[in-house]
Amino acid sequence: MKLVFAAGEFPPTLLQQGVKRIGSASDADIRLRGPDILPQHCELQVGPQGVMLKIARGAAVTVNGRPVD
């Protein structure tokens, strides 16, 4: 499975089992910048059953153009 950024700001990223941390922190696996991006904005938890999205409290996240919580 791949994570694809629609605007092309990052190349497609192959998701392997484990956790991918997304946020503005310098140690995030995928580092995003912007005024509304939290240091640990969300996590993708990849397992044998698929991917679970864990969103930090107060973070705004969209998937395929739709807001999720």
SULBEL-V473814 format. One record per pair of residues at least 12 apart in sequence whose C-alpha atoms are under 10 Angstrom apart, sorted by the first residue. I is the first residue (numbers start at 1). GAP is how many residues later the second one is. D is the distance in Angstrom with one decimal. If there is no record, write none. Layout:
i-><I;I>
gap-><GAP;GAP>
d-><D;D>
This chain:
i-><1;1;1;1;1;1;1;2;2;2;3;3;4;5;5;6;6;9;10;10;10;13;15;15;15;15;15;15;16;16;16;16;16;17;17;17;17;17;17;17;18;18;18;18;18;18;19;19;19;19;19;19;19;19;20;20;20;20;20;20;21;21;21;21;21;21;21;21;22;22;22;22;22;22;22;22;22;23;23;23;23;23;23;23;23;23;23;24;24;24;24;24;24;25;25;25;25;25;26;26;27;27;28;28;28;28;29;30;36;36;36;37;37;37;37;38;38;38;38;38;39;40;40;40;40;41;41;41;41;41;41;41;41;42;42;42;42;42;42;42;43;43;53;53;54;55;55;56;57>
gap-><12;13;14;15;45;49;50;12;13;14;12;41;60;58;59;58;59;23;20;21;22;17;29;30;31;32;35;36;29;30;31;32;35;27;28;29;30;31;33;34;26;27;28;29;30;33;24;25;26;27;28;32;33;34;22;23;24;25;26;33;18;19;20;21;22;23;24;33;15;16;17;18;19;20;21;22;33;13;14;15;16;17;18;19;20;33;36;12;13;14;15;16;17;12;13;14;15;16;13;14;12;13;12;13;14;15;14;13;22;23;24;21;22;23;24;18;19;20;21;22;17;15;16;17;19;13;14;15;16;17;18;19;20;12;13;14;15;17;18;19;12;13;15;16;15;13;14;13;12>
d-><8.5;6.0;5.6;7.8;9.4;8.7;9.0;4.4;5.5;8.9;6.7;9.7;10.0;10.0;9.6;8.4;9.3;9.4;8.9;9.8;9.6;9.3;8.7;9.3;7.0;9.7;10.0;8.8;9.4;6.5;8.1;9.7;9.8;9.7;7.5;4.7;5.2;7.4;9.0;8.9;8.2;5.9;5.2;6.6;9.9;9.6;6.5;5.6;4.6;6.1;8.9;9.5;9.6;9.9;8.6;5.6;5.1;6.6;8.0;9.9;9.6;6.8;7.8;6.2;4.6;6.6;8.7;9.6;9.2;8.9;8.0;6.1;5.8;5.4;5.9;7.9;9.7;9.9;6.1;5.7;4.8;4.6;4.6;6.7;8.7;9.9;9.9;9.5;6.0;5.8;4.3;6.7;7.5;9.3;7.8;4.3;6.5;9.0;8.1;9.9;9.1;9.5;7.3;9.4;9.9;9.7;9.5;9.8;9.6;7.7;7.9;9.9;7.3;8.2;9.5;8.2;9.6;8.6;6.8;9.4;9.6;8.8;6.9;9.9;9.0;8.9;6.4;5.4;8.4;8.7;5.9;8.2;8.4;5.5;4.4;5.5;9.2;7.7;9.4;8.2;6.5;8.3;9.4;9.2;8.7;8.7;6.8;9.1;9.0>
